[in-house]
Amino acid sequence: MPRDWDAYYSDPANRNAAPDPLIIQVAESLAPGSALDLACGAGRHAIYLASLGWQVTAVDSSPAAIASLPPSIDARLADLEAGDFEIAPSAYDLICDFLYLQRSLFPAIREGLRPGGTFAGAIRLSGSFSVAPGELRNEFAGWKILYYSETGGAARIIARRA
């Protein structure tokens, strides 16, 4: 049964998570630019990136999550599965996707990054909405893989477009 994300994000206790260490690592290695946070939830990554000077677009299907984001973030209420948000080609320097799997988005993610742009993400390796071992790495075949691991129950990647 799907989680009621509006109820979840309506609880202030679920809106203050720290950014994933992977996004911190990426942000420390790049100059601020344009970023897209897919299935952003309460915006832990979007808020962190915006605090560093990034121009962030954050997308989620939960009105409660989107409503909690600060005005400095271009917050978009959209159902990614329904195609309510289109990733524009070569529009972003950074795209992040943490704990959200929609395989049909991978081509748009790859195309949405400018040359030299970076993808950072973590997808579960077991349970619902999980990738198979090696699958996430294969999605970015031909890219420069700056970091990849399959530990702690998730495939984690930082990949740079040539």
C-alpha positions as CSV (number, residue, x, y, z in Angstrom):
1,M,0.0,0.0,0.0
2,P,1.5,3.4,-0.9
3,R,2.4,5.8,1.8
4,D,0.3,8.9,2.3
5,W,3.0,11.4,1.5
6,D,0.9,14.4,2.4
7,A,0.2,13.1,5.9
8,Y,3.9,12.2,6.2
9,Y,5.2,15.7,5.2
10,S,2.5,17.5,7.1
11,D,4.2,16.4,10.3
12,P,7.1,18.9,11.0
13,A,9.2,16.0,12.4
14,N,9.4,14.6,8.9
15,R,10.7,17.9,7.3
16,N,14.1,18.4,8.9
17,A,16.2,15.5,7.6
18,A,19.9,16.3,7.0
19,P,21.1,16.1,3.4
20,D,22.6,12.8,2.3
21,P,26.4,12.8,2.6
22,L,26.6,12.1,-1.1
23,I,25.0,15.4,-2.1
24,I,27.3,17.2,0.4
25,Q,30.3,15.6,-1.3
26,V,29.0,16.7,-4.7
27,A,28.2,20.2,-3.6
28,E,31.7,20.7,-2.1
29,S,33.3,19.7,-5.5
30,L,31.2,21.9,-7.8
31,A,30.6,25.6,-8.3
32,P,26.9,26.5,-7.8
33,G,24.8,26.4,-10.9
34,S,21.4,25.1,-11.8
35,A,20.1,22.0,-10.0
36,L,17.1,19.7,-10.2
37,D,15.9,17.7,-7.2
38,L,13.6,14.9,-8.3
39,A,11.0,13.6,-5.9
40,C,12.4,16.1,-3.4
41,G,10.0,15.4,-0.5
42,A,10.5,18.0,2.1
43,G,13.5,19.3,0.2
44,R,16.5,18.3,2.3
45,H,18.8,18.4,-0.7
46,A,17.1,21.3,-2.4
47,I,17.3,23.5,0.7
48,Y,21.0,22.5,1.2
49,L,21.9,23.3,-2.4
50,A,20.0,26.6,-2.3
51,S,21.9,27.6,0.9
52,L,25.1,27.2,-1.1
53,G,23.9,29.5,-3.9
54,W,22.5,26.9,-6.3
55,Q,19.4,27.8,-8.4
56,V,17.2,24.8,-7.5
57,T,14.1,23.4,-9.0
58,A,12.5,20.8,-6.7
59,V,9.7,18.5,-7.9
60,D,7.4,16.3,-5.9
61,S,3.8,15.1,-6.0
62,S,3.0,15.9,-2.4
63,P,1.4,19.4,-1.9
64,A,2.4,19.3,1.8
65,A,6.0,18.7,0.8
66,I,6.1,21.4,-1.8
67,A,4.3,23.9,0.5
68,S,7.0,23.5,3.1
69,L,9.8,24.6,0.7
70,P,11.3,28.1,1.1
71,P,10.5,30.7,-1.7
72,S,14.2,30.7,-2.8
73,I,13.5,27.3,-4.4
74,D,11.5,26.9,-7.6
75,A,9.1,24.3,-6.1
76,R,7.0,22.3,-8.6
77,L,4.0,20.2,-7.7
78,A,4.1,17.5,-10.3
79,D,3.4,13.8,-10.5
80,L,6.6,12.5,-12.3
81,E,4.9,9.1,-13.1
82,A,2.1,10.9,-14.9
83,G,4.6,13.0,-16.9
84,D,3.5,16.3,-15.2
85,F,7.1,17.6,-15.3
86,E,9.4,17.4,-18.2
87,I,13.2,17.6,-17.7
88,A,14.4,20.1,-20.3
89,P,17.4,19.0,-22.3
90,S,20.8,20.4,-21.2
91,A,19.1,22.5,-18.6
92,Y,21.0,21.5,-15.4
93,D,24.4,21.4,-13.9
94,L,23.3,18.9,-11.3
95,I,20.4,16.5,-11.0
96,C,19.8,14.5,-7.9
97,D,17.5,11.6,-7.3
98,F,17.5,10.0,-3.8
99,L,15.3,7.0,-3.0
100,Y,13.0,7.4,-5.9
101,L,13.0,5.0,-8.8
102,Q,11.3,5.6,-12.1
103,R,13.3,3.8,-14.8
104,S,11.6,5.8,-17.6
105,L,13.2,9.0,-16.3
106,F,16.8,7.9,-16.8
107,P,17.0,9.0,-20.4
108,A,15.6,12.4,-19.6
109,I,17.9,12.7,-16.6
110,R,20.9,12.0,-18.8
111,E,19.7,14.4,-21.5
112,G,18.8,17.1,-18.9
113,L,22.4,17.5,-17.8
114,R,24.6,20.0,-19.6
115,P,27.9,18.7,-20.9
116,G,30.1,18.3,-17.7
117,G,26.9,18.1,-15.6
118,T,26.7,15.7,-12.7
119,F,24.1,13.2,-11.5
120,A,24.0,12.2,-7.9
121,G,21.7,9.6,-6.6
122,A,20.9,6.7,-4.3
123,I,18.4,4.0,-5.1
124,R,17.4,1.0,-2.8
125,L,18.8,-2.4,-3.7
126,S,15.9,-4.4,-2.2
127,G,12.2,-4.2,-1.7
128,S,9.8,-2.1,-3.7
129,F,11.2,0.4,-6.1
130,S,14.7,-1.1,-6.1
131,V,17.4,-1.5,-8.7
132,A,19.3,-4.7,-9.4
133,P,23.0,-4.9,-8.5
134,G,24.9,-2.9,-11.2
135,E,21.7,-1.5,-12.8
136,L,22.3,2.1,-11.6
137,R,25.9,2.1,-12.8
138,N,24.7,0.7,-16.2
139,E,22.3,3.6,-16.6
140,F,25.3,5.9,-16.8
141,A,27.6,3.7,-19.0
142,G,30.0,5.8,-21.0
143,W,29.9,8.6,-18.3
144,K,32.7,9.3,-15.9
145,I,31.8,7.5,-12.7
146,L,33.2,9.6,-9.9
147,Y,31.8,7.4,-7.1
148,Y,29.8,4.2,-7.0
149,S,28.9,1.8,-4.2
150,E,26.4,-0.8,-3.4
151,T,26.5,-0.9,0.4
152,G,24.1,-0.1,3.1
153,G,21.1,-1.3,1.1
154,A,21.4,1.2,-1.7
155,A,23.2,1.8,-5.0
156,R,24.9,5.2,-4.7
157,I,26.4,7.1,-7.7
158,I,28.0,10.3,-8.7
159,A,28.4,10.4,-12.5
160,R,29.6,13.2,-14.8
161,R,28.4,13.7,-18.4
162,A,31.1,14.1,-20.9
